[in-house]
Amino acid sequence: MYLAKNLLGGNAPLKLPAMLVKIKTPELPLHLAGETQRCDLNWHIAAESEGMVARGINTEGQLCAFVVSEDRMKEPLRC
């Protein structure tokens, strides 16, 4: 309901949950989610021939964001 009000020009409070973003390009398909632009994250990146998995970890050791590419998108993400 709040989303519809905002789209129609209203000023209702709107808080959306974290959503998976899928970028479907032939050369480099990506999935990403979380707060990928945070400056305080420590990124753990594993790049292989099947693709890449990058995990953004905060100072408490919590997973806050991730990016996966190519064939690695089919795997379950392990924290």
PyMOL Python script that loads the backbone (N, CA, C, O; Angstrom):
from pymol import cmd

cmd.read_pdbstr("""\
ATOM      1  N   MET A   1       0.824  -1.188   0.000  1.00  0.00           N
ATOM      2  CA  MET A   1       0.000   0.000   0.000  1.00  0.00           C
ATOM      3  C   MET A   1       0.871   1.255   0.000  1.00  0.00           C
ATOM      4  O   MET A   1       0.583   2.211  -0.720  1.00  0.00           O
ATOM      5  N   TYR A   2       1.952   1.253   0.820  1.00  0.00           N
ATOM      6  CA  TYR A   2       2.822   2.424   0.874  1.00  0.00           C
ATOM      7  C   TYR A   2       3.532   2.653  -0.449  1.00  0.00           C
ATOM      8  O   TYR A   2       3.748   3.797  -0.849  1.00  0.00           O
ATOM      9  N   LEU A   3       3.899   1.565  -1.136  1.00  0.00           N
ATOM     10  CA  LEU A   3       4.571   1.708  -2.421  1.00  0.00           C
ATOM     11  C   LEU A   3       3.658   2.411  -3.415  1.00  0.00           C
ATOM     12  O   LEU A   3       4.096   3.319  -4.121  1.00  0.00           O
ATOM     13  N   ALA A   4       2.407   2.009  -3.478  1.00  0.00           N
ATOM     14  CA  ALA A   4       1.454   2.641  -4.391  1.00  0.00           C
ATOM     15  C   ALA A   4       1.285   4.124  -4.064  1.00  0.00           C
ATOM     16  O   ALA A   4       1.235   4.952  -4.973  1.00  0.00           O
ATOM     17  N   LYS A   5       1.198   4.464  -2.795  1.00  0.00           N
ATOM     18  CA  LYS A   5       1.050   5.871  -2.404  1.00  0.00           C
ATOM     19  C   LYS A   5       2.260   6.687  -2.835  1.00  0.00           C
ATOM     20  O   LYS A   5       2.111   7.808  -3.322  1.00  0.00           O
ATOM     21  N   ASN A   6       3.463   6.132  -2.660  1.00  0.00           N
ATOM     22  CA  ASN A   6       4.675   6.845  -3.074  1.00  0.00           C
ATOM     23  C   ASN A   6       4.744   7.000  -4.584  1.00  0.00           C
ATOM     24  O   ASN A   6       5.149   8.051  -5.082  1.00  0.00           O
ATOM     25  N   LEU A   7       4.356   5.971  -5.311  1.00  0.00           N
ATOM     26  CA  LEU A   7       4.377   6.053  -6.768  1.00  0.00           C
ATOM     27  C   LEU A   7       3.386   7.084  -7.295  1.00  0.00           C
ATOM     28  O   LEU A   7       3.580   7.649  -8.371  1.00  0.00           O
ATOM     29  N   LEU A   8       2.328   7.326  -6.532  1.00  0.00           N
ATOM     30  CA  LEU A   8       1.325   8.311  -6.929  1.00  0.00           C
ATOM     31  C   LEU A   8       1.624   9.701  -6.367  1.00  0.00           C
ATOM     32  O   LEU A   8       0.768  10.584  -6.408  1.00  0.00           O
ATOM     33  N   GLY A   9       2.836   9.896  -5.843  1.00  0.00           N
ATOM     34  CA  GLY A   9       3.238  11.220  -5.392  1.00  0.00           C
ATOM     35  C   GLY A   9       3.086  11.463  -3.909  1.00  0.00           C
ATOM     36  O   GLY A   9       3.361  12.568  -3.441  1.00  0.00           O
ATOM     37  N   GLY A  10       2.660  10.474  -3.159  1.00  0.00           N
ATOM     38  CA  GLY A  10       2.503  10.637  -1.721  1.00  0.00           C
ATOM     39  C   GLY A  10       3.838  10.619  -1.000  1.00  0.00           C
ATOM     40  O   GLY A  10       4.892  10.452  -1.613  1.00  0.00           O
ATOM     41  N   ASN A  11       3.776  10.792   0.307  1.00  0.00           N
ATOM     42  CA  ASN A  11       4.983  10.822   1.116  1.00  0.00           C
ATOM     43  C   ASN A  11       4.836   9.854   2.285  1.00  0.00           C
ATOM     44  O   ASN A  11       5.091  10.220   3.432  1.00  0.00           O
ATOM     45  N   ALA A  12       4.427   8.621   1.997  1.00  0.00           N
ATOM     46  CA  ALA A  12       4.262   7.607   3.036  1.00  0.00           C
ATOM     47  C   ALA A  12       5.610   6.940   3.316  1.00  0.00           C
ATOM     48  O   ALA A  12       6.419   6.787   2.401  1.00  0.00           O
ATOM     49  N   PRO A  13       5.865   6.541   4.565  1.00  0.00           N
ATOM     50  CA  PRO A  13       7.132   5.864   4.873  1.00  0.00           C
ATOM     51  C   PRO A  13       7.210   4.531   4.132  1.00  0.00           C
ATOM     52  O   PRO A  13       6.249   3.762   4.113  1.00  0.00           O
ATOM     53  N   LEU A  14       8.351   4.272   3.531  1.00  0.00           N
ATOM     54  CA  LEU A  14       8.511   3.056   2.734  1.00  0.00           C
ATOM     55  C   LEU A  14       9.829   2.393   3.094  1.00  0.00           C
ATOM     56  O   LEU A  14      10.889   3.010   2.983  1.00  0.00           O
ATOM     57  N   LYS A  15       9.770   1.151   3.522  1.00  0.00           N
ATOM     58  CA  LYS A  15      10.975   0.376   3.820  1.00  0.00           C
ATOM     59  C   LYS A  15      10.829  -0.960   3.112  1.00  0.00           C
ATOM     60  O   LYS A  15       9.930  -1.745   3.414  1.00  0.00           O
ATOM     61  N   LEU A  16      11.725  -1.205   2.168  1.00  0.00           N
ATOM     62  CA  LEU A  16      11.679  -2.441   1.401  1.00  0.00           C
ATOM     63  C   LEU A  16      12.698  -3.433   1.950  1.00  0.00           C
ATOM     64  O   LEU A  16      13.759  -3.027   2.424  1.00  0.00           O
ATOM     65  N   PRO A  17      12.390  -4.726   1.893  1.00  0.00           N
ATOM     66  CA  PRO A  17      13.364  -5.726   2.338  1.00  0.00           C
ATOM     67  C   PRO A  17      14.500  -5.846   1.326  1.00  0.00           C
ATOM     68  O   PRO A  17      14.397  -5.365   0.197  1.00  0.00           O
ATOM     69  N   ALA A  18      15.574  -6.489   1.743  1.00  0.00           N
ATOM     70  CA  ALA A  18      16.681  -6.741   0.813  1.00  0.00           C
ATOM     71  C   ALA A  18      16.168  -7.601  -0.337  1.00  0.00           C
ATOM     72  O   ALA A  18      15.456  -8.581  -0.122  1.00  0.00           O
ATOM     73  N   MET A  19      16.532  -7.229  -1.539  1.00  0.00           N
ATOM     74  CA  MET A  19      16.055  -7.945  -2.717  1.00  0.00           C
ATOM     75  C   MET A  19      17.227  -8.372  -3.586  1.00  0.00           C
ATOM     76  O   MET A  19      18.249  -7.689  -3.660  1.00  0.00           O
ATOM     77  N   LEU A  20      17.062  -9.494  -4.230  1.00  0.00           N
ATOM     78  CA  LEU A  20      18.062  -9.996  -5.159  1.00  0.00           C
ATOM     79  C   LEU A  20      17.955  -9.229  -6.467  1.00  0.00           C
ATOM     80  O   LEU A  20      16.868  -9.093  -7.028  1.00  0.00           O
ATOM     81  N   VAL A  21      19.083  -8.730  -6.948  1.00  0.00           N
ATOM     82  CA  VAL A  21      19.137  -8.031  -8.230  1.00  0.00           C
ATOM     83  C   VAL A  21      19.784  -8.972  -9.228  1.00  0.00           C
ATOM     84  O   VAL A  21      20.888  -9.463  -8.995  1.00  0.00           O
ATOM     85  N   LYS A  22      19.108  -9.228 -10.334  1.00  0.00           N
ATOM     86  CA  LYS A  22      19.637 -10.105 -11.378  1.00  0.00           C
ATOM     87  C   LYS A  22      19.992  -9.265 -12.593  1.00  0.00           C
ATOM     88  O   LYS A  22      19.148  -8.559 -13.144  1.00  0.00           O
ATOM     89  N   ILE A  23      21.252  -9.351 -13.002  1.00  0.00           N
ATOM     90  CA  ILE A  23      21.721  -8.632 -14.185  1.00  0.00           C
ATOM     91  C   ILE A  23      21.994  -9.682 -15.248  1.00  0.00           C
ATOM     92  O   ILE A  23      22.943 -10.459 -15.137  1.00  0.00           O
ATOM     93  N   LYS A  24      21.164  -9.701 -16.271  1.00  0.00           N
ATOM     94  CA  LYS A  24      21.242 -10.750 -17.283  1.00  0.00           C
ATOM     95  C   LYS A  24      21.878 -10.207 -18.557  1.00  0.00           C
ATOM     96  O   LYS A  24      21.186  -9.740 -19.462  1.00  0.00           O
ATOM     97  N   THR A  25      23.195 -10.274 -18.613  1.00  0.00           N
ATOM     98  CA  THR A  25      23.915  -9.905 -19.824  1.00  0.00           C
ATOM     99  C   THR A  25      24.604 -11.158 -20.356  1.00  0.00           C
ATOM    100  O   THR A  25      24.997 -12.017 -19.568  1.00  0.00           O
ATOM    101  N   PRO A  26      24.759 -11.283 -21.668  1.00  0.00           N
ATOM    102  CA  PRO A  26      25.387 -12.492 -22.222  1.00  0.00           C
ATOM    103  C   PRO A  26      26.831 -12.689 -21.759  1.00  0.00           C
ATOM    104  O   PRO A  26      27.252 -13.822 -21.527  1.00  0.00           O
ATOM    105  N   GLU A  27      27.578 -11.624 -21.624  1.00  0.00           N
ATOM    106  CA  GLU A  27      29.000 -11.736 -21.298  1.00  0.00           C
ATOM    107  C   GLU A  27      29.281 -11.976 -19.816  1.00  0.00           C
ATOM    108  O   GLU A  27      30.199 -12.723 -19.477  1.00  0.00           O
ATOM    109  N   LEU A  28      28.505 -11.353 -18.934  1.00  0.00           N
ATOM    110  CA  LEU A  28      28.768 -11.498 -17.498  1.00  0.00           C
ATOM    111  C   LEU A  28      27.473 -11.356 -16.696  1.00  0.00           C
ATOM    112  O   LEU A  28      27.179 -10.274 -16.188  1.00  0.00           O
ATOM    113  N   PRO A  29      26.697 -12.433 -16.578  1.00  0.00           N
ATOM    114  CA  PRO A  29      25.495 -12.365 -15.747  1.00  0.00           C
ATOM    115  C   PRO A  29      25.884 -12.297 -14.270  1.00  0.00           C
ATOM    116  O   PRO A  29      26.833 -12.952 -13.838  1.00  0.00           O
ATOM    117  N   LEU A  30      25.142 -11.501 -13.505  1.00  0.00           N
ATOM    118  CA  LEU A  30      25.428 -11.306 -12.080  1.00  0.00           C
ATOM    119  C   LEU A  30      24.153 -11.394 -11.253  1.00  0.00           C
ATOM    120  O   LEU A  30      23.067 -11.059 -11.726  1.00  0.00           O
ATOM    121  N   HIS A  31      24.297 -11.843 -10.024  1.00  0.00           N
ATOM    122  CA  HIS A  31      23.270 -11.718  -8.994  1.00  0.00           C
ATOM    123  C   HIS A  31      23.923 -10.978  -7.840  1.00  0.00           C
ATOM    124  O   HIS A  31      25.054 -11.286  -7.462  1.00  0.00           O
ATOM    125  N   LEU A  32      23.218 -10.001  -7.277  1.00  0.00           N
ATOM    126  CA  LEU A  32      23.754  -9.308  -6.114  1.00  0.00           C
ATOM    127  C   LEU A  32      22.624  -8.935  -5.175  1.00  0.00           C
ATOM    128  O   LEU A  32      21.476  -8.758  -5.582  1.00  0.00           O
ATOM    129  N   ALA A  33      22.986  -8.822  -3.905  1.00  0.00           N
ATOM    130  CA  ALA A  33      21.991  -8.453  -2.897  1.00  0.00           C
ATOM    131  C   ALA A  33      22.699  -7.881  -1.682  1.00  0.00           C
ATOM    132  O   ALA A  33      23.899  -8.068  -1.484  1.00  0.00           O
ATOM    133  N   GLY A  34      21.925  -7.187  -0.886  1.00  0.00           N
ATOM    134  CA  GLY A  34      22.453  -6.607   0.341  1.00  0.00           C
ATOM    135  C   GLY A  34      22.933  -5.190   0.132  1.00  0.00           C
ATOM    136  O   GLY A  34      22.588  -4.533  -0.851  1.00  0.00           O
ATOM    137  N   GLU A  35      23.728  -4.736   1.064  1.00  0.00           N
ATOM    138  CA  GLU A  35      24.228  -3.360   1.061  1.00  0.00           C
ATOM    139  C   GLU A  35      25.605  -3.330   0.399  1.00  0.00           C
ATOM    140  O   GLU A  35      26.619  -3.138   1.069  1.00  0.00           O
ATOM    141  N   THR A  36      25.632  -3.519  -0.903  1.00  0.00           N
ATOM    142  CA  THR A  36      26.888  -3.682  -1.646  1.00  0.00           C
ATOM    143  C   THR A  36      27.748  -2.426  -1.687  1.00  0.00           C
ATOM    144  O   THR A  36      28.937  -2.522  -1.989  1.00  0.00           O
ATOM    145  N   GLN A  37      27.194  -1.254  -1.394  1.00  0.00           N
ATOM    146  CA  GLN A  37      27.961  -0.009  -1.474  1.00  0.00           C
ATOM    147  C   GLN A  37      28.531   0.442  -0.131  1.00  0.00           C
ATOM    148  O   GLN A  37      29.140   1.509  -0.050  1.00  0.00           O
ATOM    149  N   ARG A  38      28.346  -0.343   0.911  1.00  0.00           N
ATOM    150  CA  ARG A  38      28.883   0.033   2.229  1.00  0.00           C
ATOM    151  C   ARG A  38      30.401   0.063   2.191  1.00  0.00           C
ATOM    152  O   ARG A  38      31.034  -0.845   1.651  1.00  0.00           O
ATOM    153  N   CYS A  39      30.980   1.099   2.760  1.00  0.00           N
ATOM    154  CA  CYS A  39      32.444   1.270   2.777  1.00  0.00           C
ATOM    155  C   CYS A  39      33.112   0.438   3.860  1.00  0.00           C
ATOM    156  O   CYS A  39      34.314   0.182   3.788  1.00  0.00           O
ATOM    157  N   ASP A  40      32.350   0.010   4.865  1.00  0.00           N
ATOM    158  CA  ASP A  40      32.952  -0.701   5.993  1.00  0.00           C
ATOM    159  C   ASP A  40      33.000  -2.215   5.815  1.00  0.00           C
ATOM    160  O   ASP A  40      33.403  -2.923   6.738  1.00  0.00           O
ATOM    161  N   LEU A  41      32.606  -2.721   4.672  1.00  0.00           N
ATOM    162  CA  LEU A  41      32.607  -4.167   4.461  1.00  0.00           C
ATOM    163  C   LEU A  41      33.978  -4.661   4.027  1.00  0.00           C
ATOM    164  O   LEU A  41      34.699  -3.986   3.293  1.00  0.00           O
ATOM    165  N   ASN A  42      34.317  -5.846   4.494  1.00  0.00           N
ATOM    166  CA  ASN A  42      35.529  -6.531   4.068  1.00  0.00           C
ATOM    167  C   ASN A  42      35.084  -7.583   3.050  1.00  0.00           C
ATOM    168  O   ASN A  42      34.330  -8.496   3.387  1.00  0.00           O
ATOM    169  N   TRP A  43      35.546  -7.457   1.819  1.00  0.00           N
ATOM    170  CA  TRP A  43      35.092  -8.337   0.747  1.00  0.00           C
ATOM    171  C   TRP A  43      36.005  -9.551   0.619  1.00  0.00           C
ATOM    172  O   TRP A  43      37.222  -9.423   0.484  1.00  0.00           O
ATOM    173  N   HIS A  44      35.388 -10.734   0.664  1.00  0.00           N
ATOM    174  CA  HIS A  44      36.084 -12.003   0.459  1.00  0.00           C
ATOM    175  C   HIS A  44      35.686 -12.481  -0.936  1.00  0.00           C
ATOM    176  O   HIS A  44      34.520 -12.790  -1.182  1.00  0.00           O
ATOM    177  N   ILE A  45      36.652 -12.538  -1.841  1.00  0.00           N
ATOM    178  CA  ILE A  45      36.363 -12.820  -3.247  1.00  0.00           C
ATOM    179  C   ILE A  45      37.033 -14.124  -3.657  1.00  0.00           C
ATOM    180  O   ILE A  45      38.232 -14.312  -3.454  1.00  0.00           O
ATOM    181  N   ALA A  46      36.238 -15.022  -4.237  1.00  0.00           N
ATOM    182  CA  ALA A  46      36.748 -16.278  -4.790  1.00  0.00           C
ATOM    183  C   ALA A  46      36.419 -16.283  -6.279  1.00  0.00           C
ATOM    184  O   ALA A  46      35.256 -16.397  -6.666  1.00  0.00           O
ATOM    185  N   ALA A  47      37.453 -16.157  -7.111  1.00  0.00           N
ATOM    186  CA  ALA A  47      37.270 -16.141  -8.566  1.00  0.00           C
ATOM    187  C   ALA A  47      37.831 -17.432  -9.149  1.00  0.00           C
ATOM    188  O   ALA A  47      38.979 -17.795  -8.893  1.00  0.00           O
ATOM    189  N   GLU A  48      37.006 -18.118  -9.935  1.00  0.00           N
ATOM    190  CA  GLU A  48      37.394 -19.370 -10.573  1.00  0.00           C
ATOM    191  C   GLU A  48      36.895 -19.357 -12.005  1.00  0.00           C
ATOM    192  O   GLU A  48      36.221 -18.416 -12.422  1.00  0.00           O
ATOM    193  N   SER A  49      37.218 -20.383 -12.750  1.00  0.00           N
ATOM    194  CA  SER A  49      36.792 -20.434 -14.155  1.00  0.00           C
ATOM    195  C   SER A  49      35.271 -20.502 -14.289  1.00  0.00           C
ATOM    196  O   SER A  49      34.725 -20.083 -15.310  1.00  0.00           O
ATOM    197  N   GLU A  50      34.572 -21.029 -13.261  1.00  0.00           N
ATOM    198  CA  GLU A  50      33.104 -21.120 -13.303  1.00  0.00           C
ATOM    199  C   GLU A  50      32.427 -19.807 -12.960  1.00  0.00           C
ATOM    200  O   GLU A  50      31.227 -19.655 -13.184  1.00  0.00           O
ATOM    201  N   GLY A  51      33.173 -18.863 -12.424  1.00  0.00           N
ATOM    202  CA  GLY A  51      32.594 -17.586 -12.029  1.00  0.00           C
ATOM    203  C   GLY A  51      33.194 -17.088 -10.729  1.00  0.00           C
ATOM    204  O   GLY A  51      34.221 -17.590 -10.273  1.00  0.00           O
ATOM    205  N   MET A  52      32.543 -16.093 -10.134  1.00  0.00           N
ATOM    206  CA  MET A  52      33.062 -15.420  -8.960  1.00  0.00           C
ATOM    207  C   MET A  52      32.001 -15.376  -7.867  1.00  0.00           C
ATOM    208  O   MET A  52      30.807 -15.250  -8.143  1.00  0.00           O
ATOM    209  N   VAL A  53      32.458 -15.483  -6.624  1.00  0.00           N
ATOM    210  CA  VAL A  53      31.607 -15.265  -5.457  1.00  0.00           C
ATOM    211  C   VAL A  53      32.314 -14.238  -4.589  1.00  0.00           C
ATOM    212  O   VAL A  53      33.467 -14.432  -4.207  1.00  0.00           O
ATOM    213  N   ALA A  54      31.628 -13.145  -4.277  1.00  0.00           N
ATOM    214  CA  ALA A  54      32.177 -12.110  -3.402  1.00  0.00           C
ATOM    215  C   ALA A  54      31.214 -11.920  -2.238  1.00  0.00           C
ATOM    216  O   ALA A  54      30.017 -11.704  -2.431  1.00  0.00           O
ATOM    217  N   ARG A  55      31.757 -12.006  -1.031  1.00  0.00           N
ATOM    218  CA  ARG A  55      30.952 -11.845   0.180  1.00  0.00           C
ATOM    219  C   ARG A  55      31.412 -10.594   0.915  1.00  0.00           C
ATOM    220  O   ARG A  55      32.599 -10.438   1.202  1.00  0.00           O
ATOM    221  N   GLY A  56      30.471  -9.702   1.220  1.00  0.00           N
ATOM    222  CA  GLY A  56      30.768  -8.493   1.993  1.00  0.00           C
ATOM    223  C   GLY A  56      30.473  -8.742   3.460  1.00  0.00           C
ATOM    224  O   GLY A  56      29.315  -8.886   3.849  1.00  0.00           O
ATOM    225  N   ILE A  57      31.516  -8.793   4.273  1.00  0.00           N
ATOM    226  CA  ILE A  57      31.401  -9.127   5.692  1.00  0.00           C
ATOM    227  C   ILE A  57      31.662  -7.875   6.530  1.00  0.00           C
ATOM    228  O   ILE A  57      32.620  -7.144   6.277  1.00  0.00           O
ATOM    229  N   ASN A  58      30.803  -7.628   7.533  1.00  0.00           N
ATOM    230  CA  ASN A  58      31.006  -6.457   8.399  1.00  0.00           C
ATOM    231  C   ASN A  58      31.991  -6.783   9.521  1.00  0.00           C
ATOM    232  O   ASN A  58      32.502  -7.900   9.590  1.00  0.00           O
ATOM    233  N   THR A  59      32.258  -5.823  10.393  1.00  0.00           N
ATOM    234  CA  THR A  59      33.252  -5.999  11.455  1.00  0.00           C
ATOM    235  C   THR A  59      32.825  -7.028  12.501  1.00  0.00           C
ATOM    236  O   THR A  59      33.667  -7.539  13.239  1.00  0.00           O
ATOM    237  N   GLU A  60      31.533  -7.337  12.573  1.00  0.00           N
ATOM    238  CA  GLU A  60      31.041  -8.368  13.493  1.00  0.00           C
ATOM    239  C   GLU A  60      31.059  -9.751  12.858  1.00  0.00           C
ATOM    240  O   GLU A  60      30.664 -10.729  13.494  1.00  0.00           O
ATOM    241  N   GLY A  61      31.513  -9.844  11.606  1.00  0.00           N
ATOM    242  CA  GLY A  61      31.572 -11.134  10.919  1.00  0.00           C
ATOM    243  C   GLY A  61      30.278 -11.552  10.252  1.00  0.00           C
ATOM    244  O   GLY A  61      30.134 -12.710   9.860  1.00  0.00           O
ATOM    245  N   GLN A  62      29.334 -10.632  10.115  1.00  0.00           N
ATOM    246  CA  GLN A  62      28.045 -10.946   9.500  1.00  0.00           C
ATOM    247  C   GLN A  62      28.084 -10.670   8.004  1.00  0.00           C
ATOM    248  O   GLN A  62      28.665  -9.680   7.558  1.00  0.00           O
ATOM    249  N   LEU A  63      27.459 -11.555   7.236  1.00  0.00           N
ATOM    250  CA  LEU A  63      27.321 -11.356   5.799  1.00  0.00           C
ATOM    251  C   LEU A  63      26.295 -10.254   5.559  1.00  0.00           C
ATOM    252  O   LEU A  63      25.138 -10.387   5.958  1.00  0.00           O
ATOM    253  N   CYS A  64      26.709  -9.167   4.911  1.00  0.00           N
ATOM    254  CA  CYS A  64      25.822  -8.028   4.661  1.00  0.00           C
ATOM    255  C   CYS A  64      25.507  -7.847   3.185  1.00  0.00           C
ATOM    256  O   CYS A  64      24.542  -7.167   2.835  1.00  0.00           O
ATOM    257  N   ALA A  65      26.318  -8.454   2.309  1.00  0.00           N
ATOM    258  CA  ALA A  65      26.117  -8.294   0.872  1.00  0.00           C
ATOM    259  C   ALA A  65      26.831  -9.424   0.148  1.00  0.00           C
ATOM    260  O   ALA A  65      27.772 -10.021   0.672  1.00  0.00           O
ATOM    261  N   PHE A  66      26.370  -9.708  -1.067  1.00  0.00           N
ATOM    262  CA  PHE A  66      27.083 -10.681  -1.878  1.00  0.00           C
ATOM    263  C   PHE A  66      26.876 -10.389  -3.354  1.00  0.00           C
ATOM    264  O   PHE A  66      25.904  -9.749  -3.757  1.00  0.00           O
ATOM    265  N   VAL A  67      27.829 -10.883  -4.154  1.00  0.00           N
ATOM    266  CA  VAL A  67      27.762 -10.803  -5.615  1.00  0.00           C
ATOM    267  C   VAL A  67      28.240 -12.148  -6.140  1.00  0.00           C
ATOM    268  O   VAL A  67      29.279 -12.645  -5.707  1.00  0.00           O
ATOM    269  N   VAL A  68      27.497 -12.744  -7.066  1.00  0.00           N
ATOM    270  CA  VAL A  68      27.917 -13.990  -7.711  1.00  0.00           C
ATOM    271  C   VAL A  68      27.781 -13.833  -9.214  1.00  0.00           C
ATOM    272  O   VAL A  68      26.936 -13.076  -9.692  1.00  0.00           O
ATOM    273  N   SER A  69      28.615 -14.552  -9.962  1.00  0.00           N
ATOM    274  CA  SER A  69      28.567 -14.433 -11.417  1.00  0.00           C
ATOM    275  C   SER A  69      28.528 -15.806 -12.078  1.00  0.00           C
ATOM    276  O   SER A  69      28.885 -16.821 -11.480  1.00  0.00           O
ATOM    277  N   GLU A  70      28.098 -15.800 -13.291  1.00  0.00           N
ATOM    278  CA  GLU A  70      28.124 -16.929 -14.216  1.00  0.00           C
ATOM    279  C   GLU A  70      27.576 -18.209 -13.595  1.00  0.00           C
ATOM    280  O   GLU A  70      26.505 -18.186 -12.989  1.00  0.00           O
ATOM    281  N   ASP A  71      28.296 -19.330 -13.734  1.00  0.00           N
ATOM    282  CA  ASP A  71      27.796 -20.618 -13.250  1.00  0.00           C
ATOM    283  C   ASP A  71      27.728 -20.709 -11.736  1.00  0.00           C
ATOM    284  O   ASP A  71      27.054 -21.593 -11.207  1.00  0.00           O
ATOM    285  N   ARG A  72      28.402 -19.826 -11.029  1.00  0.00           N
ATOM    286  CA  ARG A  72      28.358 -19.834  -9.560  1.00  0.00           C
ATOM    287  C   ARG A  72      26.990 -19.383  -9.042  1.00  0.00           C
ATOM    288  O   ARG A  72      26.690 -19.573  -7.864  1.00  0.00           O
ATOM    289  N   MET A  73      26.149 -18.787  -9.906  1.00  0.00           N
ATOM    290  CA  MET A  73      24.813 -18.343  -9.491  1.00  0.00           C
ATOM    291  C   MET A  73      23.912 -19.531  -9.173  1.00  0.00           C
ATOM    292  O   MET A  73      22.925 -19.376  -8.454  1.00  0.00           O
ATOM    293  N   LYS A  74      24.231 -20.705  -9.692  1.00  0.00           N
ATOM    294  CA  LYS A  74      23.405 -21.894  -9.479  1.00  0.00           C
ATOM    295  C   LYS A  74      23.637 -22.528  -8.115  1.00  0.00           C
ATOM    296  O   LYS A  74      22.814 -23.317  -7.650  1.00  0.00           O
ATOM    297  N   GLU A  75      24.748 -22.191  -7.470  1.00  0.00           N
ATOM    298  CA  GLU A  75      25.105 -22.797  -6.192  1.00  0.00           C
ATOM    299  C   GLU A  75      24.391 -22.098  -5.037  1.00  0.00           C
ATOM    300  O   GLU A  75      24.123 -20.898  -5.110  1.00  0.00           O
ATOM    301  N   PRO A  76      24.080 -22.839  -3.974  1.00  0.00           N
ATOM    302  CA  PRO A  76      23.560 -22.163  -2.774  1.00  0.00           C
ATOM    303  C   PRO A  76      24.682 -21.359  -2.134  1.00  0.00           C
ATOM    304  O   PRO A  76      25.823 -21.818  -2.076  1.00  0.00           O
ATOM    305  N   LEU A  77      24.368 -20.176  -1.659  1.00  0.00           N
ATOM    306  CA  LEU A  77      25.379 -19.322  -1.026  1.00  0.00           C
ATOM    307  C   LEU A  77      25.626 -19.815   0.386  1.00  0.00           C
ATOM    308  O   LEU A  77      24.704 -19.906   1.196  1.00  0.00           O
ATOM    309  N   ARG A  78      26.876 -20.130   0.671  1.00  0.00           N
ATOM    310  CA  ARG A  78      27.252 -20.581   2.015  1.00  0.00           C
ATOM    311  C   ARG A  78      27.964 -19.442   2.722  1.00  0.00           C
ATOM    312  O   ARG A  78      28.890 -18.845   2.174  1.00  0.00           O
ATOM    313  N   CYS A  79      27.537 -19.143   3.926  1.00  0.00           N
ATOM    314  CA  CYS A  79      28.136 -18.043   4.697  1.00  0.00           C
ATOM    315  C   CYS A  79      29.481 -18.416   5.269  1.00  0.00           C
ATOM    316  O   CYS A  79      30.113 -17.602   5.942  1.00  0.00           O
TER     317      CYS A  79
END
""", "prot")
cmd.dss("prot")
cmd.show_as("cartoon", "prot")
cmd.util.cbc("prot")
cmd.orient("prot")
